[in-house]
Amino acid sequence: MNKLKIGIPKGSLQDSTIHLLKKAGFNIIVSERSYYPEIDDTDISCMLIRSQEMPRYVESQVLDMGICGIDWVLESGKKVVRVADLVYAKRGLRKVKWVLAVPENSKIKKIKDLKGKRIATELVNVVKDFLKKNKIKAEVEYSWGATEAKPPELADAIVELTETGSSLKANKLKILDTILESNTVVISNREALADPAKKQKIENIIMLLQGALNAEEKVGLKMNVQRSRLKELLSLLPALQTPTISELSDDRYVDVDTIISEKLVRDILPKLKRAGATGIVEYPLNKVIY
């Protein structure tokens, strides 16, 4: 097999993607001055590419596989194959939104009020499609940055990417509508997927990445408990499937092993202790594969 050429998103998704790849088992070293990161897999070569350009290079077979937002796939209009969805963003495991926003004191109260107005955005084609579906004629201008600062002097409204909406509020903007929900995706081209070796490699990588995502907000718990109190303890455990119960040398006790959300640990540990659990061990997880 020729090396699988992978595009890693440069910019806002870069750090979270490299972190996820590391949890999936791929160690990547990024040099400040190089766009070709090192990876500890001799079957893979990597390149840092902005998400906006990823679909173009995947479609043209410069890359066999790319990781980027579905928003830029839709914006580009390129013919690529959406192989998998990976729900994570810059700051967490969630989707992001492209929202239509206007100044808090704007006379624009609903999307119909955009008729004849100027809208600034990076997502020009998607916004034009949105306006067309809603039968609204408005001017859509490409924004090269600092989009939130443009209303009201340089634009009447904006369509901007947000995770929490806090930056919009800080700039005294209010959200009128959500244009698009986006998440990270793995894309490829038909030529790469027609190569059995490359297809298998892509599928393997996706399985590991999804396993790493599944583990991102979970931890493992191990503990011992008396058999007589096992039912009481199990009633406290929310498990992925069913906790694993193992025999111990002292047949009065059993070992219980389970996986739970990390957010639940601080509340559940005292309850487990009071229910008779001893030797409680919390351990991190790299991958959880269903």
Beta strands, then each sheet from edge to edge (+ up, - down):
strand 1: 4-10
strand 2: 28-29
strand 3: 38-39
strand 4: 44-50
strand 5: 65-69
strand 6: 81-86
strand 7: 96-103
strand 8: 118-121
strand 9: 139-142
strand 10: 157-162
strand 11: 173-182
strand 12: 184-188
strand 13: 218-226
strand 14: 244-247
strand 15: 253-261
strand 16: 278-284
sheet 1: 4+ 1+ 5+ 12- 6+
sheet 2: 2+ 3-
sheet 3: 9+ 8+ 10+ 7- 11+
sheet 4: 14+ 15- 13+ 16-
end
